[in-house]
């Protein structure tokens, strides 16, 4: 086989393997939230006692040490810590965390954080949401902002560039 053809075949195999990896990472995790790391990251322990670090999909909460960071973490802990959840995971982020819709019953934990004004709608990844999900998150953020809930109580509150995504450009 010619070197160029061999290289092309190798590239095709690598791409196919990478696609299999992405599809293989799509999973459903049922378990108990055993730790709330910040306002958009939790640890879920499944029935096999494996812990999964989970990043909530659709929102971006203030980082630790930033204004409202601790309050956001406490709000998420009040909602999830010690509770049974269902995490519908679609990918891993650059830190290796599973990115998931985390449901407690029928409630989306990330959407609750946005409603409470303790996280922003993560517009950079809005293209990964269904139109209905996107509309719910946009509406929740607009209502929290109008009611000056959570971080929106600060008149200088602004959506961070990483959360604004294309909307900021």
N, C-alpha and C positions, 0 to 999 in steps of 0.2 A: 504494500500500500504506500502511495506517495506520502511524503511528510505533511503536505498541506491537507490532504484528505484525512490523514490520521489525526492531525490537530483539530480539524473540524469535527470529526467523530468524537474526539475527547471532549470538546466544548459542548456538543449536543448532549453527551452523557452526563456531564456535570450539571447542565441546566435542568435536565430531567430529574436528576437526583435532588437538586435543590428544591424543585417544585414538589417532589414527594415529601421532603422534609417539612415544608410549609403545611401541606395538607395533613401530615401526620401530627402536627402540633395542634390542630384544631381538636379541642376536646371539651368534655363536660366534666367538671369536678364538683362533687357534692361533699361538703364537709363543714367543719366548725371553724369560725374565725378565732384564732388563738392569739393573734397579735395585730395591732393597728400601728403601722410604722409612721404614717403621716396621713394627710387628708385624702390621699388617693392610692394608698398602697397598704395591703393587708397580707397576713399569712393565714392560709387555710390548711387545716389538717384533714385529710380524707380518711375513709374507713380503714385503709391499710396503714394508717398512722404516718403517711408521708406528708411533709409540709411543702406547700407550694406558695411562692411569693407571687402575689397577684397585683397588677396595676389595673385600676378601674378604667374601663374604656369610656371615652366621651367627655371626660372632664380633666381639669388641671387645677390642683389645689395649691395654695401658697406653700412654699418650701419651709422646712424647719428653720427657725430663727428669723423668719420674715413676718411682717405684720399679718395677723390672723392665722399664721401657720399652726400654732398650738391649738387654737380654738377650732380650726378645721379638723385637726386630728381628733380632738375630744368629741366633736359632733359625730364623726364617723364611728368612733369607738362606742358611743352611746347607741348608735343604730345597729352595729354589727358584732361587737366583741362578745364572744361566747355563744353566738347564735349560729344556727345551721343555715348555710347558704348554698346556692347553686351558682357556679361560675361557668359561664359559657365563653370559652377562650378561643381566640382566633389567631393569635400570633405571639411572638416574643418581642420585647423592645430591645433597645441597644444595651440595656443593663442585664438582660437575660430573664427579666420578669415576664410572666404570662400576662397578656393584655386581655381582659375579660369583661363581659357584662356580668356584674355580680348582683344576683337577685336574692332578696329576702322575702319569701312568698312571691307576690307578683310585683313588688316594688324594686326599682332599679336604684341601687345605693348611690351611684354616681349622679343620677338625676336628682336624688334627694339632696346631695351636697350642693348642687347648682341652685335648687329651689331655696335652700336655706341661706344662700348667698355666701357660701364658704368654699366655693370652687367656681371656676370659669368653664364655660363650654369650650372644649378643646377644638376650635375651628380648623386647626391645621390638619386634623384627621377627620373632619366632617364628611369628606368624600367616602369614608368607610362606613358611614351610618346610612340607614335607609332614609328616604325622605321623611317618613313619619317620625323616626327617632330624632333626626336633625331638627325638625319643627318643634318637637317637645323640648329639646335642650335649649333652642333659641328662645322659645316662649318662657321657659323657666328662668333663664338668665335675665330676660327683659323685665319680668315681674319682680324678681329679687332686686334688680337695680332701681326700678320705679318705687319700690317699697323701702329702699335703703336698708335692706337686710344684710347682716354680716359685713363682709368687706366693702359692700356698697354704701355703708354708713359713712365711710371716709370720703369726703368730697373729692379728694385727689386720686381715688381708686381708678386704676386703669387696667385694661386687659393686657397682660404681658405679651410681648411680641410672639413668644413661642406658642401661646394659646390663641392668639389672633389669627395666625396663619395667613392665608391669602387675603383675608379681610383687611389686614394691616398694610398690605403692599400696594 
